[in-house]
Amino acid sequence: MKLLEYQAKQQFAAAGIPVPAGRLARTPAEAAAAARVLGRVAVKAQVPIGGRGKAGGIAVVETPDDAEREAARILAMDIRGYPVRSVWCETGLEIDSELYLGITLDRDRRRMAIIFSAAGGMEIEQVAEEAPEKIAKLWPDPFVGPQAFEVREMVFAALRHAPQLRAQVLAVQVASLTQKLYSLAVSLDAMTCEINPLVLTPDGQLIAADGKLEVDENAHYRHRALALELAQDATGDDGRTGDDPFEVEAERRGLTYVHLDGDVGVIGNGAGLVMNTLDLVKQHGGDPADFLDVGGGASAEKVRNSLEMVLLDPRVRGVFINIFGGITRGDEVATGVIAARDQLRITKPLVVRMTGTREEEGRALLEEAGITPAISATEAAQKIVALTRDSA
Amino acid sequence: MSVLVDSKSRVLVQGITGREGAFHTEQMRAHGTNVVAGVSPGKGGQDANGVPIFDTVAEAVTATGADVSGIFVPPPFAADAIMESAACGIALTVCITEGIPVHDMIRARAFVERARTLLLGPNCPGLVTPGQCKVGIIPNHINIPGPVGIVGRSGTLTYEVIQGLGQAGMGQTTSVGIGGDPVLGLTFSDVLALFAADSQTRAVVMIGEIGGADEETGAEFIRSSGFDKPVVAFISGRTAPPGKRMGHAGAIISGNSGTAQSKIDALTAAGADIADTIEEVVRLVGERLGARAL
């Protein structure tokens, strides 16, 4: 779950992190009204990706008329596949410096990393590549969170290359901000929680001028109210029309699905095995249409649902179902495949490769229903590629 | 010999009364595992097909001397179950549960480290020392004893390799599935170190996938530790598009990191043989074992 900028800022504000005054506008008239209240504003496209400024999705305007005109222009845009549904109109800031403060999962350290840099306003990955000495990190103890001394160390380390900034004063401010941001990240189960740029104003205040917040999918059950609020708030519908429609549908069905470009449908259990199935289809000259992992312990209904999902893409010429049962049971899979074939009257070729837990029961069910299961994945890959080529 | 578990392991199952816990406890026992206790809060005093059930891990350990735990509890309670096991001094905790929130796992892993115990997983298939002890969900019939150590990130691909080797007559000392989550317990390097010290393991298969840098770290371990057993490596996701999360939370190519090529390069540089298919894994392992026998 990726929050839009204004949604992230609402969370920041609630956590006591200063943000500029702003208003959401879904129409040009609302943008004009916002500018009448706020004065000179930045009109910013609300899409869940970076690089909005470069794409022309941000405009600074002096008058309500200009706000209306620019909002009309931006609301008509589509930024890398994401139609702009709303703009955030926000008072401009006096800027002394642009800093960076972010929290993200560091999988190598198995902890969250807090990252600080005086080089804000650009992608932190780019700073890391071009001037790694300008970045300082800290990996807080998950039981006590970031301590003030650690944050001071981080800030002093990062500011060694920015002598114009008063590190002593900033360290105290950043420590307080870091603790607030960290608490927010933990309470929201954030995978990423980033303020970029963190603006230092000429009068010495730190204000979050842009924000990025992404919530861990595994923790959605703890944030249902937020998810609901966001979905409604975002666009009036589910706010995901910029995404691939098949992937949106799969998410609605609760399936782990990635849409690809080819015509061979792929379903399997276990991410590694499904990836290997894609590799096998490619090795044998086919082109996978999707990645669909039914996961561990899939029920017959989930298998049926998956097959239906994969066949929604009209380009799919046939489906390769590759199951190695551990926690997943062969008879459940077979029941699901047969139910889908009968209910949906599937005539496209289905190649099922099944082995592992309850494989004999599963294979017997399939054979009884007239589907010949394959034993080896390689053999099955050759078969589905041949069958889907024939029907081309 | 074997690594981590053997016929002396006394196994406890957390979540023994759930659908998966109950089914796989029986599967584990059918493979010869000595399951001494189950834990299911509120169901203490009952039994599961003769296995005594306790309300807490502490009680189960006191009563039965359990030293390995397998966790089959749902994601919202799994991190707590891991910490309960570690707090009770269980030497090896194996967490099968998929879908545990990352922040929960960061805390649970730090907790396990402090308790100086080992964690395998989560979101993993567990491990098996054929004929002696299985903790987890690896299908029983494919495991036969032999000289190969297997360590894999993907559960089902690990099964493929176990089966492929078995059909060619090559069994395993121990097969270990480390799991596909971004925050996990034992890593490739940890398990490789165990295989290095196990005199009966004569070759190792490493099954990796895109995402993260664990395979690269494993390769670095092979290089720097003077690992002297042949390693055959297989990496899945070679045709996966960048930026897409392929099922496992950890399986994603971000920017230039986590690509199959980077892993293959690191492992090749460390002297591992790279297999393009499961069939090739089997062939290469056969060659290496044969060459050693001569």
Interface residues (C-beta under 8 A of the other chain):
Chain A: L105 R107 D108 R110 R111 M112 E125 D141 P142 F143 V186 D189 M191 D216 E217 N218 A219 Y221 R222 T256 V258 L260 G268 N269 G270 A271 G272 L273 V274 M275 N276 L278 D279 L280 K282 Q283 P288 F291 D293 G295 G296 G297 F324 G325 G326 I327 T355 G356 T357 A377 T378
Chain B: R19 E20 H24 Q27 P75 P76 I96 E98 G99 I100 P101 V102 H103 D104 M105 I106 R107 R109 A110 F111 P125 I137 I138 P139 I142 G152 R153 S154 G155 T156 L157 T158 Y159 E160 Q163 G180 P182 V183 L184 I207 E209 I210 G212 A213 T217 S236 G237 R238 T239 A240 P241 K244 R245 M246 G247 H248 A249 G250 A251 G255 D276 T277 I278 E279
